[in-house]
Amino acid sequence: MPKRFALSLIIVPLLVSACGGSAPRSRASASHVVSGPGFSFSAPVGWTTSRTERSLVARKAPGAAGPLVSATVLPLAKPYEPVLFPTAAQELDRVAAQLARASGGTVTQGVTTVVDGQKIRAYRFTSRPAGKPSADVRIGFLLEGRREYQLLCSVPAGGGDPDGACALLFGSFAPE
């Protein structure tokens, strides 16, 4: 697995600039499939997207702090096999705790769940960056072969998931 500190260099800026997280989907909204570098997921219709070489971000409003979902793909130093999940989960638990602390929060939930038929680790925490609004964050890590996919959902704290974006991300994400 890549050095986890480098991971925080990617995720923490997203958290601080976006100020967001996830709660259960509160209402259905129309969605469409968006594609990133080696993956796809559904996002609410009307949300804007931006892509980089390794990620795709969908936002409710372009450039604004507020709800967003993203997926990022990173290379793994060694191939991942599902038999390694217990060991990987322990490391991911530490990484999630570091990410939460770096954004002024603490992990409130860490669970093993399934995305695209594969076990992943997913976490929730509230980000409290200095001088910025708090955000509810949900982050998940899917490991496959030589790739790590990071799923991130961020919404204003206490706002729930009114557009269903978090539920769409975690329910529709698929590596290609």
Beta strands, then each sheet from edge to edge (+ up, - down):
strand 1: 31-36
strand 2: 39-44
strand 3: 48-51
strand 4: 55-59
strand 5: 68-80
strand 6: 107-115
strand 7: 118-127
strand 8: 135-156
strand 9: 174-175
sheet 1: 1+ 2- 9+
sheet 2: 3+ 4- 5+ 8- 7+ 6-
end
